[in-house]
Amino acid sequence: QVQVVESGGGLVQAGGSLRLSCTASGLTFDDYAMGWFRRAPGKEREGVSCIPRSGSNTHYTDSVKGRFTISRDSAENTLYLQMNNLKPEDTAIYYCAASSYADCTPSWRSARSFRYWGLGTQVTVSS
């Protein structure tokens, strides 16, 4: 049984930092690209970042480029999202997902590229 579990969310002031973690079990972590998505209140789910199984050639949505960094630790089967210089508009539930593919596809921002999902962790950025 595949389990994907996020942690690390919380309340932070604008300009602050958080690091989200995601552990994946029941699958061969090294075989799949991994991604972070978020859903802000009243908005559609948005692809935030994707990392292929190789760990190189990462992808980010434009609004987080230069502020967020995705990484993965194969030894720990863990995915990370380091979020710096947080803004109130980053407030959302953040979801971790395991792709159906080894690489980030051109449509990585689409949830349909991802097969297994966590329940999410809340990130709230106060102004």
Buried (B, 14 or more C-beta within 10 A) or exposed (E): EEEBEBBBBEEBEEEBEBEBBBBBEEBEBEEBBBBBBBBBEEEEBBBBBBBBBEBEEBBBBEEBEEBBBBBBEEEEBBBBBBBBEBBEEBBBBBBBBBBEBEBBBEEBBEBEBBBBBBEBBEBBBEE
